[in-house]
């Protein structure tokens, strides 16, 4: 048989382990996996040698902001950043776009805005807000990968939070079709006013108890309804034990954390450096270590970006006031390098990163053709140099605005090429997307 593409690597990260292998592609899918030197005929052949071959990453937590706030980001720029960072599938969050994705009509509007612009594949979350209960099952039928809700002010008025009774009702509705509810879990009654240039004061305004109280509500609701629930961007490591207990009790709960919580520590943040602001916040180095242990123990299921950019002026660079600044970190292109930089120092292997950043998010989002190097899966591939170091130049990043807390940091591990369903996306010299966008808009499953 003659294949369209064969990619060989002495370090192919397969579900059963890392070994020398060749991956053969026919059309958009992986057709065969053989030994590194298997005699496979192909129209194109790429030998990566000692570069690692990974499955394309799946980032299930991305705020694209289009339509309505395209000046913050947009499908073209967000998916370019994804491709450059080895992410071949993103799941777009339902808020910060106008309209938010809380109805089938709004989903159609978002899909129309994305059409023809995407460099990687894009799936969509629906939103659960007060008053849209009748739209939940139609959105599920329309192919969203699940539903997002907040338990406190979301930061945008068109996406209000759920009260406890509403949370329980939504979980009951979604349990009928085994749909997933993902939750921004902070309790607004535990927050304090924040202002000023001191990051420590901002962190103190959003204490771990705010996360703990909200997660308790989610666990209670999931236990009562049998629904699937997921905690987004866990920051407070003291919640890991409670989450582990809920899982052990059979409650259908999963949890993610983000690269910035695993890479940065609050004591490293300079005064007025509002590019570090996220909600919940980056906490201290002791908390960071405990998050890593929760991830390594398997309590934390996956690592995704929570890429949430905005206009630079909304970061309050003039004042450096953490109370005024938008809470969001732009890191879609850098997640793999940031996590790998720390993971390799901890003695973790590439297959750990693939599990956290590809296989687990794909499973979470119900995308079985993604996140694995397996026959029949989409031929989403990444050539990754795990030993290369580079200094982050924000001006060379692909997302819309050159604002990121990683600017000037030395990271380890660099994406050399990304393939989406067998199509190479990156210019070999610049590492930037080149050619025409070939991403598709995905439905769940």
C-alpha positions in Angstrom: 0.0 0.0 0.0 1.2 3.5 -0.8 0.4 6.1 1.9 0.1 9.8 1.6 2.6 10.6 4.4 5.0 8.6 6.7 6.5 10.3 9.7 9.3 8.4 11.5 10.7 9.2 14.9 12.9 7.4 17.4 10.7 8.9 20.1 7.1 8.4 19.1 4.8 8.9 22.1 2.2 6.1 21.6 -0.6 5.2 24.1 1.4 2.0 25.1 4.6 3.9 25.6 7.4 5.8 23.8 9.4 3.9 21.2 10.9 4.2 17.8 8.0 4.1 15.3 6.7 5.2 11.9 3.2 6.7 11.5 1.6 6.2 8.1 -1.2 8.6 7.0 -3.9 8.1 4.4 -6.1 11.0 3.7 -6.9 12.7 7.1 -6.3 9.6 9.3 -3.6 7.5 10.7 -3.7 4.3 8.7 -0.8 2.3 10.2 1.9 2.4 12.9 5.0 0.4 12.3 8.6 0.0 13.4 10.9 3.0 12.9 12.5 1.4 9.8 9.4 -0.3 8.5 9.4 -0.3 4.6 6.4 1.9 4.1 5.9 3.6 0.7 4.5 7.2 0.8 4.1 10.2 -1.3 5.9 12.2 1.4 8.3 10.9 4.1 9.6 12.8 7.1 12.3 11.4 9.3 12.4 13.2 12.6 15.3 11.2 14.0 15.6 12.0 17.7 12.9 14.6 17.6 9.8 13.4 19.5 6.6 12.7 17.6 3.5 13.6 19.7 -0.2 13.6 19.0 -1.6 17.0 18.4 -2.6 18.6 21.7 -6.2 19.4 22.6 -6.8 22.6 24.5 -10.3 22.4 25.9 -10.2 25.9 27.5 -9.7 28.7 25.1 -11.5 32.1 24.9 -11.5 33.1 21.2 -13.9 36.1 21.8 -15.3 36.1 18.3 -17.8 37.4 17.2 -18.3 40.6 19.2 -14.9 41.1 20.8 -12.7 40.1 17.9 -10.4 43.0 18.8 -9.4 41.0 21.9 -8.5 37.8 19.9 -10.4 36.0 17.1 -10.4 32.6 15.4 -7.6 33.4 12.9 -5.1 34.6 15.5 -6.1 32.1 18.2 -5.8 29.1 15.9 -2.5 30.4 14.5 -1.1 30.5 18.0 -2.5 27.0 18.7 -0.8 25.6 15.5 2.5 27.2 16.4 2.3 25.6 19.9 1.4 22.1 18.8 -2.3 22.4 19.6 -4.4 20.9 16.8 -7.8 21.2 18.5 -9.3 23.9 20.6 -12.6 24.1 22.4 -13.9 27.6 22.4 -15.6 28.9 25.6 -19.1 30.3 25.3 -18.4 33.7 26.9 -16.6 36.9 26.0 -18.0 36.6 22.5 -21.2 38.5 21.6 -23.6 36.9 21.7 -22.5 34.3 24.2 -23.1 30.7 23.1 -26.3 30.2 25.1 -28.7 29.3 22.3 -28.6 27.3 19.1 -28.9 30.6 17.2 -25.8 32.0 19.0 -23.9 28.8 18.2 -24.8 29.1 14.5 -23.6 32.7 14.6 -20.3 31.7 16.2 -19.8 28.9 13.7 -20.4 31.3 10.8 -17.8 33.7 12.2 -15.3 30.9 12.5 -15.8 29.4 9.0 -12.8 29.5 6.8 -10.5 31.2 9.4 -9.3 28.3 11.5 -5.8 26.9 11.3 -6.7 24.0 13.7 -9.9 22.2 14.4 -12.4 24.0 16.7 -15.2 22.6 18.9 -17.5 24.7 21.0 -18.8 24.8 24.6 -22.4 25.9 25.3 -23.2 28.1 28.2 -25.5 27.6 31.1 -26.9 30.8 32.5 -30.1 31.8 34.4 -33.1 31.6 32.0 -31.6 29.4 29.2 -32.7 26.0 30.6 -34.8 25.4 27.5 -31.8 25.8 25.3 -29.5 23.3 27.0 -30.8 20.1 25.3 -31.1 21.7 21.8 -27.5 22.9 22.2 -26.4 19.4 23.2 -28.2 18.1 20.1 -26.4 20.7 18.0 -23.1 19.3 18.9 -21.5 21.3 21.7 -19.0 19.4 23.8 -20.6 20.4 27.1 -21.7 23.5 29.1 -19.9 26.1 31.0 -21.3 28.0 34.0 -20.0 30.4 36.6 -20.8 30.5 40.3 -19.8 34.1 40.7 -19.7 37.2 38.4 -18.1 36.2 35.1 -16.7 39.6 34.4 -19.1 40.2 31.5 -22.8 41.1 32.1 -24.2 38.9 29.3 -23.0 35.7 31.1 -24.4 35.8 34.6 -23.7 33.2 37.3 -25.9 30.4 38.5 -27.3 30.3 42.0 -27.0 27.0 43.9 -30.6 25.9 43.1 -30.0 26.7 39.4 -26.8 24.8 39.4 -28.6 21.7 40.8 -31.3 22.1 38.2 -28.9 22.4 35.3 -27.0 19.3 36.5 -30.3 17.4 36.6 -31.2 18.4 33.1 -27.7 17.5 31.7 -27.7 14.2 33.5 -30.7 13.1 31.3 -28.4 13.1 28.3 -25.1 12.4 30.1 -23.8 15.9 29.1 -20.9 17.6 30.9 -21.1 20.7 33.0 -17.8 22.6 33.5 -17.7 25.1 36.3 -15.8 28.2 37.2 -15.7 27.4 40.9 -15.2 30.4 43.1 -17.7 31.5 45.8 -18.2 35.3 45.4 -19.1 35.6 49.1 -15.6 34.6 50.1 -13.9 37.3 47.9 -12.7 40.7 49.1 -12.3 44.0 47.2 -9.0 44.2 45.3 -7.0 47.3 44.3 -3.4 48.5 44.0 -0.2 47.3 42.5 0.7 44.5 45.0 0.1 41.0 43.6 0.1 39.5 47.1 -2.8 41.7 48.1 -4.7 40.6 45.0 -4.1 36.9 45.8 -5.3 37.5 49.3 -8.5 38.9 47.9 -9.3 35.6 46.2 -8.4 33.1 49.0 -8.4 29.3 48.6 -11.6 29.0 50.6 -13.5 30.7 47.7 -12.6 27.8 45.5 -13.2 25.2 48.2 -16.7 26.5 49.0 -17.7 26.5 45.3 -16.3 23.1 44.6 -18.2 21.7 47.6 -21.4 23.0 45.9 -20.5 21.3 42.6 -19.7 18.0 44.4 -23.0 18.1 46.2 -24.9 18.8 43.0 -23.1 16.0 41.0 -23.7 13.5 43.8 -27.4 14.3 44.0 -28.0 14.2 40.3 -25.5 11.7 39.0 -24.3 14.3 36.4 -20.8 14.7 35.1 -19.1 17.8 36.4 -15.7 19.3 35.8 -13.8 22.0 37.7 -11.9 24.4 35.4 -8.6 26.1 36.2 -8.0 24.7 39.7 -5.6 27.0 41.5 -6.1 26.2 45.2 -4.2 23.0 45.9 -5.9 22.5 49.3 -8.9 21.3 47.3 -7.1 18.3 45.8 -7.8 16.0 48.8 -11.5 16.9 48.7 -11.6 16.2 44.9 -9.8 12.9 45.4 -12.4 11.9 48.0 -15.3 12.7 45.7 -13.8 10.7 42.9 -13.2 7.7 45.3 -16.8 7.9 46.3 -17.9 7.5 42.7 -18.9 11.0 42.0 -18.4 11.8 38.3 -16.0 14.7 38.8 -12.9 15.7 36.8 -10.6 18.7 37.2 -8.1 20.7 35.2 -5.3 23.1 36.1 -3.4 25.5 33.8 0.3 26.0 32.8 0.5 29.3 34.7 -0.4 27.7 38.0 2.3 25.0 37.4 5.0 27.4 36.2 4.7 30.7 38.1 4.6 31.4 41.8 3.0 34.5 43.4 6.2 35.6 45.1 7.8 36.0 41.7 5.3 38.5 40.3 6.6 42.0 40.2 4.6 45.0 41.5 2.1 46.2 38.9 2.7 43.3 36.5 -0.9 42.8 35.7 -0.1 40.5 32.8 0.0 37.8 35.5 -3.6 38.4 36.7 -6.0 35.5 36.3 -9.0 34.4 38.3 -8.4 32.4 40.4 -4.9 33.7 40.9 -1.4 32.2 40.7 -0.6 31.3 44.3 2.6 30.7 46.2 5.4 28.1 45.5 4.1 25.8 48.2 0.7 25.7 46.5 2.4 25.1 43.2 4.2 22.1 44.5 1.0 20.7 45.9 -0.7 21.2 42.5 2.1 19.3 40.8 1.7 16.4 43.2 -2.1 16.3 42.6 -1.4 16.2 38.9 1.2 13.5 39.2 -1.1 11.4 41.4 -3.8 11.5 38.8 -6.3 13.6 40.9 -6.0 16.5 38.5 -6.9 15.1 35.1 -5.6 17.5 32.6 -3.7 20.7 31.9 -5.2 23.3 29.5 -4.4 27.0 28.9 -7.5 29.1 29.9 -6.2 31.4 27.1 -8.1 34.6 27.9 -6.6 37.6 26.1 -7.9 41.1 25.9 -7.0 44.6 24.6 -3.7 45.6 26.2 -5.4 48.7 27.7 -7.7 46.4 29.7 -4.7 45.1 31.5 -4.3 48.5 33.1 -0.7 48.9 32.1 -0.9 52.6 32.9 -1.7 52.0 36.5 -0.7 48.5 37.1 -3.7 48.1 39.4 -4.7 44.5 39.9 -8.2 45.4 40.9 -8.9 47.2 37.6 -7.1 44.8 35.2 -8.8 42.2 33.1 -8.2 38.7 34.6 -6.8 36.5 31.9 -3.5 35.1 30.8 -2.5 34.6 27.1 -0.5 31.4 26.7 -2.1 29.2 24.0 1.1 29.0 22.0 3.4 28.3 25.1 1.5 25.8 27.2 3.5 22.7 26.1 6.9 24.4 26.6 5.9 25.9 29.9 4.6 22.6 31.3 7.5 20.5 29.9 10.1 23.0 31.3 9.0 22.1 34.8 7.9 18.5 34.2 11.3 17.4 32.9 13.0 18.9 36.0 10.6 16.7 38.1 11.6 13.6 36.2 8.4 13.3 34.2 8.4 11.9 30.7 6.9 13.0 27.4 4.0 10.5 27.8 3.0 12.3 31.0 2.6 15.6 29.1 0.7 13.9 26.3 -1.7 12.3 28.8 -2.3 15.7 30.5 -2.5 17.9 27.4 -3.8 15.7 24.6 -5.5 12.4 25.6 -7.3 13.6 28.7 -8.7 16.8 27.3 -9.8 14.9 24.2 -11.6 12.5 26.4 -13.1 15.3 28.5 -14.5 17.0 25.4 -15.8 13.8 23.8 -13.5 13.9 20.8 -12.4 10.3 20.3 -10.4 10.9 17.1 -8.2 13.4 18.8 -5.3 13.3 21.3 -3.7 9.9 20.4 -1.4 8.3 17.9 -3.6 5.4 17.0 -4.8 3.8 13.8 -8.1 5.4 12.8 -7.5 8.7 14.7 -7.0 12.0 12.9 -3.4 12.4 11.7 -2.8 15.3 14.1 0.9 15.2 14.7 3.6 17.3 16.4 7.4 17.2 15.9 8.8 18.3 19.3 12.3 19.0 20.3 12.3 18.3 24.1 15.8 19.6 24.6 15.7 22.9 22.7 15.7 26.1 24.9 14.4 29.5 23.8 13.6 32.9 25.2 10.0 34.0 24.7 9.7 37.0 22.5 6.2 38.2 22.9 6.3 40.1 19.6 6.8 36.8 17.7 3.8 35.1 19.3 0.8 34.5 17.0 -2.0 35.6 19.2 -3.4 39.0 18.5 -1.7 41.2 21.2 1.9 40.7 22.4 1.0 40.4 26.0 2.0 37.4 28.1 3.6 36.9 31.5 6.0 34.4 29.8 7.8 37.3 27.9 11.6 37.0 28.5 11.3 33.6 30.2 13.6 30.8 29.0 11.5 27.7 28.2 12.5 24.2 27.3 10.9 22.2 24.4 10.1 23.6 21.0 7.5 22.7 18.4 9.2 22.1 15.1 6.2 21.1 13.0 2.5 20.6 13.4 0.3 18.5 11.1 -3.5 18.7 11.1 -5.0 15.6 9.5 -1.8 15.0 7.6 -1.3 18.6 6.4 1.9 20.4 7.6 1.0 23.8 9.1 4.2 25.6 9.9 6.9 27.2 7.9 10.1 25.3 8.7 12.2 28.4 9.2 9.9 30.8 11.1 7.8 28.3 12.9 4.7 30.3 12.0 1.7 28.9 10.2 2.1 29.0 6.5 -0.3 28.4 3.6 -4.1 28.4 3.9 -6.1 27.5 7.0 -7.5 24.0 6.9 -9.2 23.6 10.3 -12.6 22.2 10.6 -15.5 23.0 13.0 -16.2 20.0 15.1 -19.3 18.5 16.8 -19.0 16.4 19.9 -18.0 12.8 19.1 
